[in-house]
Amino acid sequence: MRLTVRRVLEAVALYPDREELHREYPELEADDVRQALELAAMSLDDELIHIDAA
């Protein structure tokens, strides 16, 4: 099964518990997650975003 980087990132966000993530996507290995996060980080600009406190 092939998953896009976007889908891997969405899955990590949806299942922050790695055991639950593995149950939902047993074919997804820890290195796959690391590579998806690395690619996503490399594609982001170093732009600062100021968030106002509520």
JOPEKA-V896551 format. One record per pair of residues at least 24 apart in sequence whose ideal C-beta (glycine too) atoms are under 10 Angstrom apart, sorted by sequence separation. I is the first residue (numbers start at 1). J is the second residue. D is the distance in Angstrom with one decimal. If there is no record, write none. Layout:
# JOPEKA-V896551
i=I j=J d=D
i=I j=J d=D
This chain:
# JOPEKA-V896551
i=1 j=25 d=8.4
i=3 j=27 d=8.1
i=8 j=32 d=6.5
i=9 j=33 d=8.8
i=12 j=36 d=7.6
i=1 j=26 d=9.6
i=2 j=27 d=9.4
i=3 j=28 d=6.8
i=8 j=33 d=6.2
i=11 j=36 d=9.1
i=12 j=37 d=7.4
i=1 j=27 d=5.3
i=1 j=28 d=8.8
i=5 j=32 d=9.5
i=8 j=35 d=8.5
i=9 j=36 d=5.8
i=8 j=36 d=3.9
i=9 j=37 d=7.3
i=12 j=40 d=9.8
i=3 j=32 d=7.7
i=7 j=36 d=8.8
i=8 j=37 d=8.3
i=5 j=35 d=8.2
i=6 j=36 d=8.6
i=9 j=39 d=9.3
i=5 j=36 d=4.6
i=8 j=39 d=9.3
i=9 j=40 d=5.8
i=4 j=36 d=8.8
i=5 j=37 d=8.9
i=8 j=40 d=8.9
i=3 j=36 d=8.3
i=5 j=38 d=9.7
i=5 j=39 d=5.4
i=6 j=40 d=8.5
i=5 j=40 d=6.4
i=5 j=43 d=8.9
